[in-house]
C-alpha cells in the first residue's frame, strides 16, 4: 500500500467515532455481511459513517493490509479496529458491543 492510500484510510477512520468499511453504504449494503453490521449498529442507535470499498479498489485492498484482516466489512471505533461481521455479532449478542460503544461515544 502506498503512503497516500494509507493516509486516506487513516483520514477516513478518523472522520467518525464509528467507521465502517463495507460493500455498499449504510442505506444500501451490497452484501449480507455488510448488512449485518449496519443492522447491528442501527439496532444500537449508534451514529456511524461508511465507505463503499466497491467504489475504490486501492482502499478496498489497502484496508485489508492496514488492519491485517482479510475480509470486508471492517468496523473501527475511535480509530481502533474492532472486527468484521462475525465478531460484531458475537459482541452484540454478549452485550460487549453496547458497552464498548457507550464508553467510546460518551
Secondary structure, DSSP 8 states (H G I E B T S, - for coil): --HHHHHHHHHHHHTSSEEEEESEETTEESSHHHHHHHHHHHHTT---EEEEGGG-HHHHHHHHHHHT--SS-EEEETTEEEE-HHHHHHHHHHTHHHHHHHHHT-
